[in-house]
Amino acid sequence: MKEARAFSETLGMRPNAPVDTSIRTVPQAIDRWLEICFKEGRDGRDPVTPYTHKIYSYRADIMKAYDWEKDLHELQTPDVVKFRSWLLRDYTRDQAKKVMSSFHSVVKEMALRGHVASNVASGVSVRSDSRYDKPIELPSANDIAALLAAADRLANSSNRQTARTWERYRPILYLAADSGMRPQEYVALARRNITDGGVLVDRALERGEARISVTKTPAGRRFIDLTPDVFDMVRHYADHIAVDGKYDLAFPTKSGRWLTPDHWRKRGFYTACIEAGLVVEETVDGRIVQKPKFKPYDLRHFSKRCPGPTL
C-alpha cells in the first residue's frame, strides 16, 4: 500500500511550482512546520504537547544542520536521497528514521499549504529493520509463569518493606500480563473503570509523564475482559488498599499521584525479572553484568491468558 501510494505521488513528477512563495528556503519551511505543530496542529490534528514539541525541535535542528543547496521549490527526489544518505552517515539508523519521518511531514504540510506543488520526499524513507538486528525474543508462557511466581514470592517476603512494595506491584504485573495494556495505560487506570469483570481503558499517561490524558488513539479506548482471579486481585487492591486522590487511580503512590512507567520498570518489573531468573549477561566496561531479559512493553505481545494467582 505504501509503495503504491508513493509511486502514484511521484509518477510524472515535475519541478515544483509553488502557489505561495512566502516560504522560500528549507529551513524556513522547517520553522513554519514546527510552529504549525505547536500552535495549530498539522493536517487537522490537535496541537502537539510541550514534550512532543521539544522532540520535534530537536529533529528540526538536525534537519536545518544539513547544507540545503537548493530552495524549497527546487528540491527533487535525488536531493532528498542525498539528505537521507547524510542522516545515515552522521546519525544512528533509528534517529535517521525519525528525522526522515519528520521531514516527510514538513514537505507534506508545505504542499498542503501551497508552498510546493508536490511531496518530493514521498517514497524516500529509512527502514528500521536490518539483517544484522537480533530477532526480538518474546516472553513464553513459562516466562510469564515465572514472572508471576516471582511476584507472589516478593509479595509474601519476610522483609516487610519488600512485601509492602509488592502489595501494589503484584496486581500491576498480573494485570499487565493478563490484559496486554500499555504501561502508560495501566499506571493511569481509574478505579471506576474496574468493572463488569474487566477494565475500561480510556486514558493514559502522556509522554513526558507530566499529566494524564486520553489514550494514544481513539481506537485505544476499549474494554478488556480479565480472568476472574486477576480481576478480583486488581479490584481488591483498588478498593481496599489504594489511597484516595483526585485522579481516582487504581495504583496510586502514597501522595495520590500516578506511578511513572520508568519507576515501575526499574523498581518493579526488573526486580521481578531478576527474581525469576529472566536475565541476560552483557559485558559492560570489561565486566559481565546481568540485565533483565524483557521490558514491561514485551507483555503486550503475550497473547495467552496468564495462570491464576497464588493467593
Helices and strands as residue ranges (DSSP letters): H 2-10, H 26-35, I 36-40, G 42-44, H 50-65, G 72-74, H 77-90, H 93-112, H 141-155, H 160-179, H 183-186, G 191-193, E 194-195, E 198-201, E 204-205, E 212-213, G 218-220, E 222-225, H 228-240, H 261-263, I 264-269, H 270-276, E 279-284, E 287-292, G 296-301
